[in-house]
Amino acid sequence: MAVMIRWCTLLFVCSSVLTFSTHQAPTTNDGNPAEYELILQQEDKDGNIKTERKKITVWAVEDFWSEYRDWEIIDQNQSRIILRKSHKRS
């Protein structure tokens, strides 16, 4: 069962990365970096969500995902990315 859960998690992460990299170009057609509104939703231990909004410049998708690898994609489009980090329950 644990192996199946790990496999499903891996598939989800891979599909999320592929979706982002194929639908969100890291640069514009003129070679400039892409700009996004990034919305970070962080859940605390009581289930409350703290939201932070910021403008980011993405030169390379790989760099973006190395910084936010522990976050889950909630929504994305050409101008906005919403990520959530859930509180780890033990």
Secondary structure as UniProt FT lines:
FT   HELIX           2..23
FT   TURN            29..30
FT   STRAND          33..43
FT   TURN            45..46
FT   STRAND          49..58
FT   HELIX           61..67
FT   TURN            69..70
FT   STRAND          72..76
FT   STRAND          80..85
//
